[in-house]
Amino acid sequence: MNVSTPSVVNVLAYGAKGDGVADDTPAFQAALNDMNKQGGGIVFAPRGLFRFNSNITIPRAVTLQGTYNAPPSHQGFEDGSKLLPDVGTVFLVYGGAKQINGPPFITIRADATLRGVTIFYPDQVRAGIPIPYPYAISMYEDNPALYDTELVNPYQAIYAVGAARHYIARVQGQPLFMGIFVDSTYDIGRIENVHWNPWFSMETTLFNWQLANGRAFVIARSDWEYVLNTFAFGYNIGYHFVESATGVCNGNFVGIGADNCYTSIQIDAAAPYGLLITNAEFTSFNGPDPTEIVVGANNTGKIQFVNSAFWGPGHQIAKIYGKGVVGFDSCTFCQWNADKTGRAAIQVYGGSVIIQGSEFQQAYPQVYLDASINRAVVMGNLITGPLNITNNKKTGGQDRVQIMGNAIGDGNGF
């Protein structure tokens, strides 16, 4: 480590122009490499439009810092009145078009950080089918960090694979196809205050494509993922838990939300120690079968919803398959059966379910229990209208299904 050299350098000193015309990729990489050789430090990018025709890597112990200390927001993109972000530190990405599996724009290595910038793809369409690009940001190795950044319009935003203790905080934008993908994380990852909203474009064709194809948060193998105060609007799936070659997720999810997603949360697989979801808000009202929760046929893990609310109006709150256990405690079920076909709010086709201390705010069927389920407890809930629970579990003994202590009457909800 060289203590005689500056710990902070300005990328302009390495030849970056910031005029939106000259390719600043070589200057940025030179500055980042120099700081790494000195033992770490900060490369500061001042206000300007920095053009990148290729990709860069932030090496170990180096921070690439822009002008923002909070995530910026740029209005005017939705209606086309603004063509480029015009304040602060802006990275204009020109490389990678139509290369969905190409190298990411920025790779953040061990102990490295990206902070305080806006990333924008000038050639991405505002109307029609979006152009595929590689991930905007890849996080790799231990302790990579991303803060205070706006990803205005990436096709794919953040790829955190093999990134133990990744830290993603105060990030916003409109990823068109993939928001965050997490996998192969063997030590606690953290995601906080990430908000995906359609601030770039809500043109009909583009936004409908995003609704049909986009996923906001996709998590595979992660040991103790901690997620706090995140939000997604306008995706096919808001939160998608999947199984990869390295495994599945367990973690703590507090204050998460999804609005106007065909499926708010889909759980194909979870670890036996569980996905613990608290203070969540989910709403689904568009698409072929708007549903807040879908638990897949291959799930064998534990999923617990506590103090969470579900509304729409959609077709149903939850469709549960598999062999795992799904619990609802102190939850509020506001709207379902929007097509008036007699759908139950909670439909259980496999595994076990516990529904207790919750409120059903509409006078429609509350719970459907298929003959193939394992066990069920429906206890101590507030019911609007008559109790309407279908129990087709006729084998295995009376004790496998317990329905008791539910208070019926007029409600104060929808």
C-alpha positions in Angstrom: 0.0 0.0 0.0 1.4 3.4 -1.1 0.4 6.0 1.5 2.2 8.8 -0.3 -0.2 8.9 -3.2 -3.7 10.5 -3.2 -6.6 8.4 -2.0 -9.0 10.3 -4.2 -8.5 11.0 -7.9 -10.6 12.8 -10.5 -11.3 10.8 -13.7 -10.8 14.0 -15.7 -7.1 13.8 -14.8 -6.9 10.5 -16.8 -8.4 12.1 -19.9 -12.2 11.6 -19.5 -14.2 14.3 -21.2 -17.7 13.9 -20.0 -19.1 15.6 -23.1 -21.3 12.7 -24.2 -19.3 12.3 -27.4 -15.8 11.0 -26.6 -15.5 7.4 -25.4 -14.5 7.7 -21.8 -14.1 3.9 -21.2 -10.3 3.8 -21.4 -9.9 6.8 -19.0 -12.2 5.3 -16.4 -10.4 1.9 -16.5 -7.0 3.5 -16.2 -8.1 5.5 -13.2 -9.6 2.5 -11.5 -6.6 0.3 -12.2 -4.3 3.0 -10.9 -6.2 3.2 -7.6 -6.1 -0.5 -7.2 -2.3 -0.6 -7.7 -1.9 2.0 -5.0 -3.8 -0.1 -2.5 -7.3 1.2 -3.0 -9.1 4.6 -3.1 -11.8 6.6 -4.7 -12.2 7.5 -8.4 -14.4 10.5 -8.5 -16.5 11.2 -11.6 -17.9 14.8 -11.5 -21.1 16.0 -13.2 -21.1 15.3 -16.9 -22.3 12.9 -19.6 -19.7 10.2 -19.8 -19.9 8.0 -22.8 -19.0 4.3 -22.6 -18.6 2.2 -25.8 -17.4 -0.8 -23.8 -17.4 -2.2 -20.3 -15.3 -1.4 -17.1 -14.3 -3.3 -14.0 -14.1 -1.8 -10.5 -11.2 -3.7 -8.9 -10.7 -4.7 -5.3 -10.8 -1.9 -2.7 -11.7 0.8 -5.2 -14.8 3.0 -5.1 -16.2 4.7 -8.2 -18.1 7.7 -6.9 -20.4 10.1 -8.7 -22.0 13.3 -7.4 -25.1 11.8 -5.7 -25.4 10.9 -2.1 -29.0 9.7 -2.6 -30.6 8.0 -5.5 -31.5 10.6 -8.2 -34.8 10.7 -10.0 -35.2 12.1 -13.5 -38.7 13.2 -14.5 -39.8 13.7 -18.1 -38.8 10.3 -19.6 -42.4 8.9 -19.5 -43.8 11.5 -21.9 -40.7 11.8 -24.1 -40.0 15.4 -23.0 -36.5 14.5 -21.9 -34.0 12.6 -24.1 -31.1 12.3 -21.7 -30.5 12.8 -18.0 -29.1 16.2 -17.7 -27.8 16.7 -14.1 -25.2 15.0 -11.9 -22.9 12.2 -13.0 -24.4 10.3 -15.9 -23.0 7.2 -17.6 -24.3 6.8 -21.2 -24.0 3.1 -22.2 -23.6 2.5 -26.0 -22.0 -1.0 -26.0 -23.7 -4.4 -25.8 -26.9 -3.9 -27.9 -28.6 -7.2 -28.8 -26.0 -9.2 -26.7 -28.2 -10.4 -23.8 -25.4 -12.7 -22.5 -22.6 -10.4 -23.2 -20.2 -8.9 -20.6 -21.9 -6.5 -18.1 -21.3 -2.8 -18.4 -19.8 -2.6 -14.9 -18.3 -5.4 -12.9 -17.9 -4.7 -9.1 -15.2 -7.0 -7.6 -14.4 -7.8 -4.0 -14.5 -4.9 -1.5 -15.3 -2.5 -4.4 -18.2 0.0 -4.6 -20.2 1.9 -7.2 -22.0 4.9 -5.8 -23.8 8.1 -6.8 -24.4 7.8 -10.6 -27.1 7.6 -13.2 -26.8 4.9 -15.8 -28.7 5.4 -19.1 -29.0 3.5 -22.4 -29.5 6.2 -25.1 -30.3 3.7 -27.8 -33.0 1.8 -25.9 -36.4 2.3 -27.4 -39.1 4.2 -25.6 -41.9 2.5 -27.7 -42.1 -1.0 -29.0 -40.2 -4.2 -28.0 -37.1 -3.3 -26.0 -33.6 -4.0 -27.3 -31.8 -6.7 -25.3 -28.6 -5.7 -23.5 -26.3 -7.5 -21.0 -26.6 -6.7 -17.3 -25.8 -3.2 -16.4 -24.0 -4.3 -13.2 -22.4 -7.5 -12.1 -21.3 -8.1 -8.5 -18.7 -10.8 -7.9 -16.6 -12.1 -5.1 -16.9 -10.9 -1.4 -18.4 -7.7 -0.2 -19.2 -5.8 -3.4 -21.5 -2.8 -2.9 -23.8 -0.6 -4.9 -25.4 2.5 -3.4 -27.4 5.6 -4.4 -27.7 4.8 -8.1 -30.4 5.3 -10.7 -30.6 2.6 -13.4 -33.0 4.5 -15.7 -33.7 1.9 -18.5 -31.5 -1.2 -18.4 -32.7 -4.4 -20.1 -31.1 -6.3 -17.2 -30.1 -4.4 -14.1 -28.1 -6.3 -11.4 -26.5 -9.7 -11.4 -25.2 -10.8 -8.0 -23.9 -14.3 -8.3 -21.0 -15.7 -6.2 -21.2 -12.3 -4.4 -21.1 -13.1 -0.7 -22.2 -10.3 1.6 -23.3 -8.2 -1.4 -24.8 -4.9 -0.3 -27.3 -3.2 -2.6 -29.0 -0.1 -1.2 -31.0 3.0 -2.4 -31.2 2.0 -6.1 -34.1 2.8 -8.4 -35.1 2.8 -12.1 -37.0 0.7 -14.7 -35.3 -2.5 -15.6 -37.3 -3.8 -18.6 -36.6 -7.5 -18.4 -34.7 -8.4 -15.2 -34.2 -6.3 -12.1 -32.0 -8.2 -9.6 -30.8 -11.8 -10.0 -29.1 -13.4 -7.0 -27.5 -16.9 -6.9 -24.6 -18.8 -5.3 -24.5 -16.5 -2.3 -23.1 -18.5 0.7 -23.0 -15.6 3.2 -25.6 -13.1 4.0 -26.6 -10.8 1.1 -28.4 -7.5 1.8 -30.8 -5.6 -0.5 -32.4 -2.4 0.8 -34.6 0.3 -0.6 -34.6 -0.8 -4.2 -37.5 0.5 -6.1 -38.4 -0.5 -9.7 -40.9 1.9 -11.2 -41.8 2.8 -14.9 -40.1 6.2 -14.9 -38.5 5.6 -18.3 -41.6 4.7 -20.4 -45.2 3.5 -20.1 -45.7 3.4 -23.8 -48.4 0.7 -24.4 -46.3 -1.8 -26.4 -43.2 -1.5 -24.3 -45.0 -1.6 -21.0 -47.2 -4.5 -22.0 -44.1 -6.4 -23.0 -42.6 -5.7 -19.6 -45.8 -7.0 -17.9 -45.7 -10.2 -20.0 -41.9 -10.9 -19.6 -40.3 -8.9 -16.9 -39.3 -10.0 -13.4 -38.2 -7.6 -10.7 -36.4 -9.7 -8.1 -35.2 -13.3 -8.8 -33.5 -15.2 -6.1 -32.0 -18.7 -6.3 -29.4 -20.0 -3.8 -28.8 -17.4 -1.1 -28.0 -18.3 2.5 -29.8 -15.7 4.7 -30.7 -13.1 2.2 -31.9 -10.0 4.0 -34.3 -7.8 2.0 -35.8 -4.5 3.3 -38.3 -2.0 1.9 -38.2 -3.0 -1.8 -40.9 -2.4 -4.5 -41.8 -3.4 -8.0 -44.5 -2.0 -10.3 -45.5 -3.5 -13.6 -43.9 -6.9 -14.0 -44.9 -10.5 -14.9 -43.5 -11.6 -11.5 -42.6 -9.2 -8.8 -40.6 -11.6 -6.6 -39.5 -15.0 -8.0 -37.8 -17.6 -5.8 -36.3 -20.4 -8.0 -33.9 -23.3 -7.6 -30.6 -23.3 -9.4 -27.8 -25.8 -9.7 -26.4 -24.5 -6.3 -29.7 -24.6 -4.4 -32.5 -22.4 -3.0 -33.0 -19.4 -0.8 -33.8 -18.8 2.8 -34.0 -15.3 4.2 -35.8 -12.4 5.9 -38.0 -10.1 3.8 -39.5 -7.1 5.5 -41.6 -4.3 4.0 -41.5 -5.7 0.4 -44.2 -4.7 -2.1 -45.4 -5.4 -5.6 -48.0 -3.5 -7.5 -49.6 -4.2 -10.8 -47.7 -7.5 -11.4 -49.4 -10.5 -13.0 -48.1 -12.5 -10.0 -46.8 -10.6 -7.1 -44.7 -13.4 -5.6 -44.0 -16.8 -7.1 -42.1 -19.4 -5.0 -40.9 -22.4 -7.1 -38.7 -23.5 -4.2 -37.6 -22.5 -0.7 -35.3 -23.8 1.9 -36.8 -25.9 4.8 -35.8 -23.1 7.3 -38.0 -20.8 5.3 -38.7 -17.5 3.6 -39.9 -15.2 6.3 -42.0 -12.4 4.8 -43.3 -9.6 7.1 -45.1 -6.3 6.6 -45.5 -7.0 2.8 -48.0 -5.4 0.5 -49.0 -7.2 -2.7 -51.6 -6.2 -5.4 -52.4 -8.0 -8.6 -55.2 -7.0 -11.0 -53.9 -7.5 -14.6 -53.0 -10.5 -16.8 -54.6 -13.8 -17.6 -54.9 -14.9 -14.0 -54.0 -12.1 -11.6 -52.8 -13.7 -8.3 -50.7 -12.4 -5.4 -49.1 -15.6 -4.4 -48.2 -18.8 -6.4 -46.3 -21.6 -4.7 -45.0 -24.2 -7.2 -45.5 -27.9 -7.3 -41.8 -28.6 -6.5 -41.6 -26.6 -3.3 -40.8 -28.5 -0.2 -39.8 -25.6 2.0 -41.4 -23.3 4.6 -43.0 -20.0 3.6 -44.4 -17.6 6.3 -46.4 -14.4 5.7 -46.9 -12.2 8.7 -48.8 -8.9 9.0 -49.1 -8.6 5.2 -51.9 -7.3 3.0 -53.2 -8.5 -0.3 -55.6 -6.7 -2.7 -56.3 -6.2 -6.4 -59.0 -6.9 -7.4 -57.5 -10.2 -8.7 -58.8 -13.7 -9.2 -57.4 -15.1 -6.0 -54.9 -14.3 -3.2 -52.9 -17.6 -3.3 -52.6 -20.8 -5.3 -50.5 -23.3 -3.3 -49.0 -26.5 -4.6 -46.1 -28.7 -3.6 -45.2 -30.4 -0.3 -44.1 -27.5 1.8 -45.8 -25.5 4.6 -47.3 -22.1 3.9 -48.4 -19.9 6.8 -50.5 -16.7 7.1 -50.5 -14.9 10.4 -52.2 -11.6 11.1 -52.7 -10.9 7.4 -55.4 -8.9 5.6 -57.1 -10.4 2.5 -58.9 -7.5 0.8 -60.0 -8.5 -2.7 -60.4 -11.6 -4.8 -62.9 -13.4 -7.0 -63.0 -10.4 -9.3 -64.5 -12.4 -12.2 -67.3 -13.6 -9.9 -66.8 -17.3 -10.6 -66.8 -18.3 -6.9 -63.0 -18.5 -6.4 -61.7 -18.9 -2.9 -59.1 -16.5 -1.7 -56.7 -19.2 -0.6 -56.6 -22.3 -2.8 -54.5 -25.2 -1.5 -53.7 -28.1 -3.8 -50.8 -29.6 -2.0 -48.6 -29.4 1.1 -49.9 -27.9 4.4 -51.3 -24.5 5.3 -51.8 -22.5 8.5 -54.1 -19.5 8.4 -54.7 -17.8 11.7 -55.5 -14.4 13.2 -56.2 -13.0 9.7 -59.1 -11.1 8.1 -61.1 -11.9 5.0 -62.7 -8.6 4.0 -65.1 -9.9 1.3 -68.1 -12.2 1.4 -66.7 -14.7 -1.1 -65.3 -18.2 -0.4 -62.3 -18.0 1.9 -60.4 -21.3 1.6 -60.4 -24.3 -0.8 -58.6 -27.4 0.5 -58.0 -30.0 -2.2 -58.1 -33.8 -1.4 -54.3 -34.0 -2.1 -53.2 -31.6 0.7 -51.3 -32.9 3.7 -52.6 -30.8 6.7 -54.5 -27.6 7.3 -55.3 -25.3 10.2 -57.8 -22.4 9.7 -58.3 -20.8 13.1 -59.2 -17.6 14.8 -59.9 -15.5 11.7 -62.4 -12.7 11.0 -64.8 -13.7 8.3 -67.0 -11.3 6.3 -70.3 -12.9 5.5 -70.8 -16.7 6.0 -68.0 -19.1 6.6 -67.3 -20.7 3.2 -64.5 -23.2 3.4 -64.4 -26.2 1.1 -62.6 -29.2 2.6 -62.0 -32.1 0.3 -59.5 -33.8 2.6 -61.5 -36.9 3.4 -58.7 -39.3 4.1 -56.0 -39.5 6.8 -58.2 -38.8 9.8 -60.2 -35.8 11.1 -57.2 -34.4 12.9 -55.4 -33.5 9.6 -57.7 -30.5 9.0 -58.7 -28.2 11.9 -61.2 -25.4 11.2 -62.2 -23.6 14.4 -62.8 -20.4 16.2 -63.5 -18.2 13.1 -65.7 -15.2 13.8 -68.3 -14.4 11.1 -70.3 -11.3 10.4 -70.3 -8.0 8.6 -66.9 -6.6 7.8 -65.5 -3.1 7.3 -63.4 -3.8 4.2 -64.0 -3.9 0.5 
